[in-house]
Amino acid sequence: LSAMDCSTDEHPATTFPYRTVVGKLNYVAATSRPDISKAVSEVSRFVQNPGKSHVIAVKRILRYLKKKPILTEMGLKQPATTTVYEDNQSCIASANNTTGRGRAK
């Protein structure tokens, strides 16, 4: 990607929400997917005036994210069902509390 690929029109007639998608990709890269941070950094340089090749690059990043979920990227397999364990003893104790004050652990 380079500045030569930028649109030469004053108002590029693109229906692709380039700025919004790049912003969301930047958030995803910062919070949970560091593997795409370099690619997002490159496409974010052209937010002011994206060209056709920049839109193609953003769509390529989106396809990569669709093909590579984070759990499989880390080598983890997600089971079909998820087991949740809870400890509700404190809820029972606070329900039986007649003073109305919270119970400190």
PASEBA-1860 file (N, C-alpha, C; in nm, 3 decimals):
! residues 105
1> LSAMDCST> 0.083/-0.118/0.000/0.000/0.000/0.000/0.088/0.124/0.000 ~ 0.049/0.218/-0.079/0.126/0.343/-0.085/0.032/0.459/-0.112 ~ 0.088/0.578/-0.105/0.010/0.699/-0.133/-0.031/0.705/-0.279 ~ 0.039/0.635/-0.366/0.004/0.632/-0.508/-0.129/0.559/-0.530 ~ -0.168/0.474/-0.435/-0.293/0.400/-0.448/-0.414/0.479/-0.401 ~ -0.394/0.597/-0.347/-0.504/0.678/-0.295/-0.593/0.725/-0.408 ~ -0.717/0.751/-0.374/-0.814/0.797/-0.472/-0.778/0.939/-0.516 ~ -0.791/0.965/-0.645/-0.760/1.099/-0.697/-0.883/1.189/-0.698
9> DEHPATTF> -1.001/1.132/-0.678/-1.123/1.213/-0.673/-1.125/1.296/-0.545 ~ -1.190/1.411/-0.555/-1.203/1.495/-0.436/-1.293/1.428/-0.333 ~ -1.401/1.365/-0.381/-1.492/1.290/-0.295/-1.504/1.150/-0.353 ~ -1.428/1.055/-0.303/-1.435/0.920/-0.360/-1.573/0.859/-0.340 ~ -1.626/0.803/-0.446/-1.760/0.745/-0.443/-1.752/0.600/-0.398 ~ -1.719/0.579/-0.274/-1.712/0.443/-0.223/-1.825/0.420/-0.125 ~ -1.886/0.306/-0.132/-1.993/0.272/-0.040/-1.941/0.190/0.078 ~ -1.814/0.156/0.075/-1.754/0.078/0.182/-1.720/0.172/0.299
17> PYRTVVGK> -1.768/0.142/0.420/-1.740/0.230/0.535/-1.598/0.211/0.587 ~ -1.502/0.260/0.512/-1.360/0.235/0.538/-1.317/0.285/0.675 ~ -1.349/0.407/0.709/-1.305/0.466/0.836/-1.363/0.389/0.955 ~ -1.490/0.351/0.948/-1.555/0.278/1.056/-1.493/0.141/1.075 ~ -1.472/0.070/0.966/-1.417/-0.065/0.974/-1.274/-0.062/1.025 ~ -1.194/0.033/0.980/-1.055/0.043/1.026/-1.052/0.077/1.175 ~ -1.142/0.163/1.221/-1.150/0.194/1.363/-1.184/0.073/1.447 ~ -1.278/-0.007/1.400/-1.316/-0.129/1.472/-1.204/-0.232/1.469
25> LNYVAATS> -1.135/-0.242/1.357/-1.020/-0.333/1.350/-0.909/-0.288/1.444 ~ -0.890/-0.158/1.457/-0.789/-0.105/1.548/-0.823/-0.142/1.692 ~ -0.950/-0.135/1.729/-0.993/-0.175/1.863/-0.969/-0.324/1.886 ~ -1.005/-0.405/1.789/-0.985/-0.549/1.802/-0.837/-0.583/1.812 ~ -0.755/-0.516/1.734/-0.610/-0.541/1.739/-0.552/-0.501/1.874 ~ -0.602/-0.394/1.932/-0.549/-0.347/2.059/-0.595/-0.431/2.177 ~ -0.714/-0.489/2.168/-0.769/-0.561/2.283/-0.747/-0.711/2.279 ~ -0.760/-0.774/2.162/-0.756/-0.920/2.165/-0.680/-0.986/2.051
33> RPDISKAV> -0.646/-0.914/1.947/-0.581/-0.976/1.832/-0.455/-0.902/1.791 ~ -0.345/-0.922/1.864/-0.221/-0.853/1.828/-0.162/-0.900/1.696 ~ -0.208/-1.014/1.645/-0.155/-1.065/1.519/-0.192/-0.980/1.399 ~ -0.295/-0.897/1.411/-0.335/-0.813/1.297/-0.292/-0.667/1.315 ~ -0.219/-0.637/1.419/-0.189/-0.496/1.449/-0.104/-0.430/1.340 ~ -0.010/-0.500/1.282/0.073/-0.441/1.176/-0.010/-0.410/1.052 ~ -0.095/-0.503/1.013/-0.179/-0.482/0.895/-0.277/-0.367/0.918 ~ -0.335/-0.360/1.037/-0.429/-0.252/1.068/-0.356/-0.118/1.072
41> SEVSRFVQ> -0.234/-0.119/1.122/-0.154/0.004/1.124/-0.130/0.055/0.983 ~ -0.103/-0.035/0.891/-0.078/0.006/0.753/-0.203/0.063/0.687 ~ -0.319/-0.002/0.705/-0.439/0.049/0.639/-0.492/0.175/0.707 ~ -0.460/0.195/0.834/-0.509/0.315/0.903/-0.434/0.440/0.859 ~ -0.322/0.426/0.793/-0.248/0.542/0.742/-0.325/0.612/0.631 ~ -0.419/0.543/0.568/-0.489/0.597/0.451/-0.637/0.620/0.478 ~ -0.673/0.649/0.602/-0.813/0.670/0.637/-0.871/0.794/0.570 ~ -0.791/0.897/0.553/-0.840/1.021/0.493/-0.878/1.005/0.346
49> NPGKSHVI> -0.801/0.924/0.273/-0.823/0.914/0.129/-0.796/0.771/0.082 ~ -0.885/0.677/0.113/-0.860/0.538/0.074/-0.885/0.514/-0.074 ~ -0.803/0.430/-0.130/-0.822/0.389/-0.269/-0.877/0.247/-0.275 ~ -0.891/0.197/-0.395/-0.948/0.064/-0.414/-0.860/-0.044/-0.351 ~ -0.728/-0.030/-0.363/-0.639/-0.132/-0.306/-0.643/-0.130/-0.153 ~ -0.673/-0.015/-0.094/-0.684/-0.008/0.052/-0.809/-0.080/0.100 ~ -0.918/-0.065/0.027/-1.041/-0.136/0.061/-1.020/-0.286/0.048 ~ -0.949/-0.327/-0.056/-0.919/-0.470/-0.074/-0.836/-0.522/0.042
57> AVKRILRY> -0.741/-0.443/0.089/-0.657/-0.485/0.202/-0.739/-0.500/0.330 ~ -0.833/-0.409/0.354/-0.919/-0.419/0.472/-1.007/-0.543/0.464 ~ -1.061/-0.570/0.347/-1.144/-0.689/0.330/-1.061/-0.816/0.350 ~ -0.935/-0.812/0.311/-0.847/-0.926/0.332/-0.825/-0.951/0.482 ~ -0.810/-0.844/0.560/-0.796/-0.858/0.706/-0.923/-0.919/0.765 ~ -1.039/-0.874/0.719/-1.165/-0.928/0.769/-1.180/-1.076/0.736 ~ -1.138/-1.116/0.615/-1.143/-1.258/0.579/-1.049/-1.340/0.666 ~ -0.932/-1.284/0.697/-0.837/-1.353/0.785/-0.898/-1.375/0.923
65> LKKKPILT> -0.965/-1.274/0.976/-1.027/-1.288/1.108/-1.138/-1.391/1.107 ~ -1.209/-1.399/0.996/-1.317/-1.497/0.986/-1.261/-1.639/0.980 ~ -1.149/-1.656/0.912/-1.090/-1.789/0.897/-1.012/-1.833/1.020 ~ -0.957/-1.739/1.097/-0.871/-1.772/1.211/-0.930/-1.720/1.341 ~ -1.025/-1.792/1.401/-1.074/-1.749/1.532/-0.962/-1.754/1.635 ~ -0.971/-1.673/1.737/-0.863/-1.658/1.834/-0.838/-1.787/1.912 ~ -0.941/-1.865/1.942/-0.921/-1.988/2.019/-0.841/-2.091/1.940 ~ -0.868/-2.103/1.810/-0.791/-2.197/1.730/-0.651/-2.143/1.704
73> EMGLKQPA> -0.637/-2.012/1.703/-0.506/-1.950/1.685/-0.414/-1.985/1.802 ~ -0.472/-1.994/1.921/-0.395/-2.026/2.041/-0.380/-2.177/2.060 ~ -0.440/-2.256/1.974/-0.429/-2.401/1.985/-0.530/-2.462/2.081 ~ -0.633/-2.388/2.117/-0.735/-2.436/2.209/-0.858/-2.478/2.131 ~ -0.921/-2.583/2.179/-1.046/-2.626/2.118/-1.159/-2.594/2.214 ~ -1.264/-2.534/2.162/-1.377/-2.499/2.246/-1.474/-2.616/2.247 ~ -1.514/-2.663/2.367/-1.610/-2.773/2.372/-1.747/-2.728/2.323 ~ -1.829/-2.827/2.288/-1.962/-2.796/2.238/-2.048/-2.730/2.345
81> TTTVYEDN> -2.032/-2.773/2.470/-2.106/-2.711/2.580/-2.007/-2.654/2.680 ~ -2.049/-2.550/2.747/-1.965/-2.485/2.845/-2.021/-2.512/2.984 ~ -1.936/-2.555/3.076/-1.977/-2.580/3.213/-1.942/-2.459/3.297 ~ -2.039/-2.410/3.372/-2.019/-2.294/3.458/-2.033/-2.339/3.602 ~ -1.933/-2.308/3.683/-1.936/-2.340/3.825/-1.961/-2.211/3.903 ~ -2.041/-2.221/4.008/-2.071/-2.103/4.087/-2.074/-2.137/4.235 ~ -2.054/-2.036/4.316/-2.060/-2.049/4.461/-2.165/-1.950/4.510 ~ -2.280/-2.002/4.549/-2.389/-1.914/4.588/-2.406/-1.905/4.739
89> QSCIASAN> -2.310/-1.949/4.816/-2.322/-1.943/4.962/-2.332/-1.799/5.011 ~ -2.260/-1.708/4.949/-2.267/-1.569/4.994/-2.404/-1.508/4.963 ~ -2.468/-1.553/4.856/-2.602/-1.503/4.825/-2.703/-1.549/4.929 ~ -2.690/-1.672/4.973/-2.779/-1.725/5.077/-2.758/-1.649/5.208 ~ -2.632/-1.623/5.242/-2.602/-1.552/5.366/-2.654/-1.409/5.362 ~ -2.642/-1.341/5.248/-2.691/-1.203/5.241/-2.844/-1.199/5.238 ~ -2.909/-1.302/5.187/-3.054/-1.307/5.187/-3.108/-1.329/5.328 ~ -3.035/-1.402/5.411/-3.076/-1.427/5.548/-3.038/-1.314/5.643
97> NTTGRGRA> -2.963/-1.217/5.598/-2.918/-1.107/5.681/-3.036/-1.013/5.708 ~ -3.071/-0.995/5.834/-3.187/-0.913/5.870/-3.153/-0.767/5.892 ~ -3.025/-0.734/5.901/-2.988/-0.595/5.927/-2.985/-0.511/5.800 ~ -2.983/-0.574/5.686/-2.981/-0.500/5.560/-2.843/-0.455/5.519 ~ -2.743/-0.490/5.594/-2.606/-0.453/5.559/-2.542/-0.566/5.479 ~ -2.454/-0.530/5.393/-2.384/-0.629/5.312/-2.287/-0.711/5.395 ~ -2.261/-0.829/5.351/-2.168/-0.917/5.421/-2.031/-0.904/5.356 ~ -1.932/-0.876/5.436/-1.796/-0.864/5.385/-1.727/-0.998/5.391
105> K> -1.653/-1.028/5.289/-1.577/-1.154/5.288/-1.443/-1.134/5.348
END
